[in-house]
Amino acid sequence: MYYTKELSSIKKSKRYRTREVADYAILDFASNDYLGLSHNKELHSATCKTLSKMPLHSSKASLLVNGYHQIHKDFELALCKANGFADGVILGSGFNANIALVEALVRRGDVLFMDEKYHASGILASNFKKIEVKFFAHNDMDELRKLLKKTEAKRKIVAVEGIYSMDGDLLHKDIFEIADENDAILIVDEAHSSGVIGSNLMGVFDYYNIPIKPNYIKMGTLGKAYGSFGAFILASEHIVEYLINRAKPIIYATSLSLYDTLLAHNALKYILNNRELLKDEIKKRQEIVYEELGIKIDGLIVPIVINDNKKVIEIRDELKNLGYAVGGIRQPTVDRAIIRLIARVGESCDSLRELCINLAKIKK
């Protein structure tokens, strides 16, 4: 067969993966549905009720043909208002959003400075064409400063995450000052921080109370805390105008489905209206993780280093047999194999505590 040797090598290294239909009978501590909104029937019903009154139920075309609907515009305006940005655009996924940003913004003569643990979608986009990319050590602001000081780039673009998807750690606050000092465009991927941290639960800009400036770009996903699907890019009017005219995932793809857009808009309203309750629930779960596992977390991602591809799957499967779903993450996704536990609001505090107690026993 065509790829027998390659598959054999993957299996030998204990990196072989398969798709498995999700088992809804067990407790979910594996997904990125941080606030449990994927199970909120009121949001689903309200979305279906609104959509059923419309003359159509799909977006039908790309944003630039005739697929841009009032539903899209209303949500973009709501996101801008909630996050303090001047303009925004929604699109198909966080993966596509990163590709759109990197592929469109980094031109000949520019340099992209990317955290070494930035999401794979951004790294993939940096390989699409001959652009200069300089990786800096994870969250190392001193190294980034040195790299920016040395460069003679036409434009400097820095790409970081608000909360990193595997390590679960928070972006260093100095990044904003560094970007400003060097007149650098700053891309902040808020996939895992939007809806989880900040006084209004809007993410890292909100958490650090950062005044929005023309060189800042916020990307967020709708398939995690928002319990829907898709992504958004928020920026200045100038940058959004440019992306709409140059970013291929925006120009050539069918616009985000009306259902997902409406559902995410309803989720945004829910988060803002229930922010204090949600913040309290998040804090409770962070405290449980620290009490039972001794791990302090900035958001809801709990990474537990196992450093053994075989063992991490054994632990994952043992927990599954006890009724808990967690992530068993192996190379090349991470440097060292980890159990990735999500202390999501969608499951009870009691269940989380029981999971942590069992996990502490198993991993010894």
Secondary structure, 3 states (H helix, E strand, C coil): CCCHHHHHHHHHCCCCCCCCCCCCCCEECCCCCCCCHHHCHHHHHHHHHHHHCCCCCCCCCECCCCCCCHHHHHHHHHHHHHHCCCEEEEECCHHHHHHHHHHHHCCCCCEEEEECCCCHHHHHHHCCCCCEEEEECCCCHHHHHHHHHHCCCCCEEEEEECECCCCCCECCCHHHHHHHHCCCEEEEECCCCCCCCCCCCCCHHHHCCCCCCCCEEEEEECCCCCCCCCEEEEECHHHHHHHHHHCHHHHCCECCCHHHHHHHHHHHHHHHHCHHHHHHHHHHHHHHHHHHHCCCCCCCEEEEECCCHHHHHHHHHHHHHCCEECEEECCCCCCCCEEEEECCCCCCHHHHHHHHHHHHHHCC
